[in-house]
Amino acid sequence: MNKKIVGLVQDTESVTITCSDGSTYTGDILIGADGAYSSVRQALYKGMKVDGILPETDEEELISHYMSVLGTTDSLDPSNYEGLEDNESHCDTVIGEERGLTWRYFTIPQNRVCWRIDLQSKDMDPALYESWLNADYNSFDVSLLPEAWRHHKLPIMGEIGDLFDNTPKEAISKVVLEEKVFETWKHGRTVLIGDAAHRMLPNFGRGALNAILDAVVLANCLYEVPTANQKNITKALDDFYVERYPTMKRELSASQQMSTVLAGKTWLDSAVRYVLLKLVPKYFKEKSLEYTLQYRPQALFLPRVESRGTVPNTPQRPSKKYAAYLKAQATLATTV
């Protein structure tokens, strides 16, 4: 749509946004699902700060933990790389000798490789950090990377530099990996979801997953709203926050712990990594994974999907509104 929000005004009847092109839009509720640098959040927080009700922690910047460069190669010669022609994907993560440096790859169809290099922000040379921070996200010049990095070995044969050389320039990009769970997700008729409310490191894809869960839970809460008056909207957004905020605080803690396990460089990090990956029995690893998989809410206004697999769902509060709808439909079918 090529729209950017520059203003937000709300009262007990409606919410109105103003865009940079001067256009305005009014509705009953505004959902900010516009990413980590959310214009909705910025506009919402600006008004709350003027009113003196914005928590100080929400005024703080996102915390940058890693800088990453990533890309996808063209088709490679399978005789030069092990496993490219296998039916299953291969993935390895290598923790480099340089402090804070990690690289990883995934083999994908058509003999291609997805690769990523991560460097912990706190361990970066200040000049290198600034060059990365200011570089174009969509077209990163790998010549900015230290020459020595090109010669790091890959478990599938070859060196990282080989992946650089076989990746089109337009297929290389930079990302800043940040994390933060904001305290304020909703105010008045405005609510934030996904990265706009909680920016996560990409461990196990939990950032994208939790954005989807936000949408499901918010939809369930709004479905129960009988009319769009302020009292009902407030209750729906409060219910959403009460369910999702504690979950995201736990997710943040788990993400930080996993980052330490996967990329920590101190002797203690190495010891913890060895114990968890080598010594902890498979049973306990599976139980830990089950805990993260139990919470998978469904849309309460649609027919329920039967639970599959061995991990039971966390119980959900049923929808009285949907139950009444099903009862009415059954009565109608009986009379017909």
Secondary structure, 3 states (H helix, E strand, C coil): CCCCEEEEEECCCCEEEEECCCCEEEECCEEECCCCCCHHHHHHHHHHHHCCCCCHHHHCCCEEEEEEEEEECCCCCHHHCCCCCCCCCCEEEEECCCCCEEEEEEEECCCEEEEEEEEEHHHCCHHHHHHHHHCCCCCCCHHHCCHHHHHCECCCCCEHHHHHHCCCHHHEEEEEEEEEECCCCEECCEEECHHHCEECCCHHHHHHHHHHHHHHHHHHHHHCCCCCCHHHHHHHHHHHHHHHHHHHHHHHHHHHHHHHHHHCCCHHHHHHHHHHHHHCCHHHHHHHHHHHHCCCCCCCCCCCCCCCCCCCCCCCCCCHHHHHHHHHHHHHHHHC
